[in-house]
Amino acid sequence: MSMPAPPDPQHCPLCGQANLCAMEAARLTGQPQGPCWCTQVDFNRAALARIPAQARRKACICQACATPASTQQHPA
């Protein structure tokens, strides 16, 4: 049985779109990026609960999935 691929820290584990994580960009480039969009958002608790266990604390969700209205946009 093969292991699932590790989560890509640059993409949302819920929808696969780029998550635009400033902290990940800074890690990859070595250049400061400024505050991340996630510091300005109230996260959708239902979306956070849908993050696969193997991606938790390894890949950020995107802003579309993080916002409360996104529950209907990106079904599980």
Secondary structure by P-SEA (a helix, b strand, c coil): cccccccccccccccccccccaaaaaaaccccccccccccccccaaaaaacccccccccccccccccccccccccc
